[in-house]
Amino acid sequence: MQKPVVLITGAAGQIGSVLAEKLREKWGKEQVIASDIKYSPLAKKGPFEILDALDQNRLEEIVQKNKVTRIYHLVAILSASGEKNPVRTWDINMRSWMNILEVGRKYNLERIFFPSSIAVFGPLNEKINTPQDSVLNPTTVYGLSKVAGENWANYYAEKHGLDIRSLRYPGLISHQTPAGGGTTDYAVDIFHKAVKGEHFSCFLKKNTRLPMLYMDDALRATIELMDTPVEELTRGVAYNLGGLDFTPSEIAAAIQNILPTFSISYEPDERQAIADSWPSSIDDSMAFQDWNWKPNYDLNSMCIEMIDELKKKYFSNLSTALPKI
Ligand code: SER
């Protein structure tokens, strides 16, 4: 099999920064072009292009010049930030996706990855083990853009034969790059505060249960989905993906098992309404059925690794730039 030439858009973000490294390990660093609207340290470790994903000409130029065969399109404004400027969020999330789909059609790309989200669900959906084929009723612009993005993916797959694959990510927890602008971000921020020995004020209520996943598992799911032969996939677009589900007070207790002096208080803000509209847990049995998807991390093993990694980041190499949390 010929190695793909991969382009990652939005590569400086929470997912892209680690996915780029994983894909470079897998395919070789020359095969993976990271791109973002601004410079990223990824540029030091392999091919990197400055790309505003709204700029169709520049996108085409990069695809042509590098003979790109696969794209992972990670550009998006997330749920909480998106509500501050709905029109701009729609524009960035949707127009960039249409640019990718058009480039996919014109250059006959071999495969495309689209990150969807639990934000496609809304208050009318079953809360527990939300099924794959629910009627989607998002409440945020981010969620609207993900539903539309899934539908456009299906349209291009149907009309133009594109192989587009997609996961509905739950909240993702990682130590490498801070999350930004999401409703599930508290579950990343909490670790930074805990490791620095600071009090954490949580913007969700203590009993708000949301589906979550450790980044290591999320990347494995992404790579497994993209590696599965197309004939083994019941659907390409928008597999439900779950792993963990917990509340702020449960994750705080798990952190306190490791860092007993950690303290938390609850000051819910406008993000509470978004969280309340989302599932508490996800039925991802179709991913299990199609490529045997299983998470490796539970709440405790994730907490141990997050705290370990952040301790290294904060305390053993003070010369490296620290994330602003
Ligand atoms: N993590 C995202 C958010 O909170 C959900 O996909 O917006």
Residues whose N, C-alpha, C, O or C-beta is under 5 A from the ligand:
A	BS01	LIG	L78 S79 A80 S117 I118 A119 Y169 P170 G171 L172 G181 G182 T183 T184 D185
